[in-house]
């Protein structure tokens, strides 16, 4: 598991960060899973997901 820090410079992004703290982590996790699939199996993440 990795740990990431998201610095928000704008007021709107700070508000979004407070209201939806898990959204950024979930998106990062999905990107890491997509990359793992690509690196290990050559799966194209642009293909339709079932």
SERO-4910 file (N, C-alpha, C, O; in steps of 0.05 Angstrom, whole numbers):
BEGIN
 pado doro    nc1    nc2    nc3   cac1   cac2   cac3    cc1    cc2    cc3    oc1    oc2    oc3
  Unk    A     17    -23      0      0      0      0     18     25      0     39     25     13
  Unk    A     10     44    -15     25     69    -16     10     91     -2    -15     90      2
  Unk    A     24    112      5     12    135     18     17    159      1     39    164     -8
  Unk    A     -4    175     -4     -1    199    -21    -12    223     -6    -29    221     12
  Unk    A      0    246    -13     -9    271     -1    -19    289    -24     -5    292    -44
  Unk    A    -42    301    -20    -54    318    -41    -55    346    -30    -73    353    -15
  Unk    A    -37    364    -38    -39    392    -30    -59    407    -47    -57    406    -72
  Unk    A    -78    420    -35    -98    435    -50    -92    465    -47    -89    475    -25
  Unk    A    -90    478    -70    -83    507    -69   -108    524    -70   -108    546    -59
  Unk    A   -129    515    -83   -152    532    -86   -173    526    -64   -173    505    -52
  Unk    A   -190    546    -59   -210    544    -39   -230    522    -46   -238    506    -28
  Unk    A   -238    520    -71   -258    500    -80   -246    472    -76   -261    454    -67
  Unk    A   -222    468    -83   -210    441    -80   -206    434    -51   -209    411    -44
  Unk    A   -200    453    -34   -199    448     -5   -226    439      5   -227    420     22
  Unk    A   -247    451     -4   -274    444      4   -281    416     -5   -291    400     11
  Unk    A   -274    409    -30   -279    382    -40   -262    362    -24   -272    340    -18
  Unk    A   -237    369    -17   -221    351     -2   -232    345     26   -229    323     36
  Unk    A   -245    365     38   -257    361     64   -283    345     62   -288    327     79
  Unk    A   -299    350     42   -324    336     39   -322    308     29   -338    291     35
  Unk    A   -302    303     12   -298    276      0   -270    266      3   -256    263    -17
  Unk    A   -261    261     27   -233    253     31   -225    227     18   -202    223     10
  Unk    A   -244    208     16   -237    182      5   -236    181    -26   -225    162    -37
  Unk    A   -248    201    -39   -249    200    -68   -222    200    -81   -218    186   -101
  Unk    A   -203    215    -71   -177    217    -83   -161    191    -79   -147    182    -97
  Unk    A   -164    179    -56   -151    154    -50   -162    132    -67   -147    115    -77
  Unk    A   -188    131    -71   -200    111    -88   -192    113   -117   -186     93   -130
  Unk    A   -190    138   -126   -181    142   -154   -152    133   -158   -145    121   -178
  Unk    A   -135    140   -138   -107    132   -140   -104    101   -139    -88     90   -153
  Unk    A   -120     89   -122   -120     59   -121   -128     47   -147   -116     27   -156
  Unk    A   -148     58   -160   -157     48   -186   -135     52   -207   -131     34   -224
  Unk    A   -121     74   -207    -99     78   -226    -77     58   -221    -65     48   -240
  Unk    A    -70     52   -196    -50     33   -190    -58      5   -198    -41    -10   -209
  Unk    A    -83     -2   -194    -93    -28   -203    -92    -31   -233    -85    -52   -244
  Unk    A   -100    -10   -247    -99    -10   -277    -71    -14   -287    -66    -29   -305
  Unk    A    -52      0   -274    -24     -2   -282    -14    -31   -277      1    -42   -293
  Unk    A    -21    -42   -254    -12    -69   -248    -23    -89   -269     -8   -106   -278
  Unk    A    -48    -86   -276    -59   -103   -297    -45   -100   -323    -39   -120   -337
  Unk    A    -38    -76   -330    -23    -71   -355      5    -83   -353     14    -96   -372
  Unk    A     19    -78   -331     47    -87   -329     49   -117   -327     67   -129   -339
  Unk    A     31   -130   -313     33   -159   -309     20   -175   -331     30   -197   -338
  Unk    A     -2   -165   -343    -17   -181   -362    -20   -168   -389    -31   -180   -408
  Unk    A    -10   -144   -392    -12   -129   -417    -41   -120   -423    -47   -115   -446
  Unk    A    -58   -119   -403    -86   -112   -406    -88    -82   -412    -77    -66   -398
  Unk    A   -103    -75   -433   -108    -47   -440   -131    -37   -423   -153    -47   -425
  Unk    A   -125    -17   -406   -146     -7   -388   -167      9   -403   -188     16   -391
  Unk    A   -162     16   -428   -183     31   -443   -205     12   -453   -225     22   -463
  Unk    A   -201    -14   -451   -221    -33   -460   -245    -30   -441   -242    -23   -418
  Unk    A   -268    -37   -451   -293    -35   -435   -291    -54   -411   -282    -77   -413
  Unk    A   -299    -44   -388   -299    -60   -363   -325    -74   -361   -347    -63   -367
  Unk    A   -324    -99   -352   -349   -115   -348   -360   -111   -321   -381   -122   -315
***
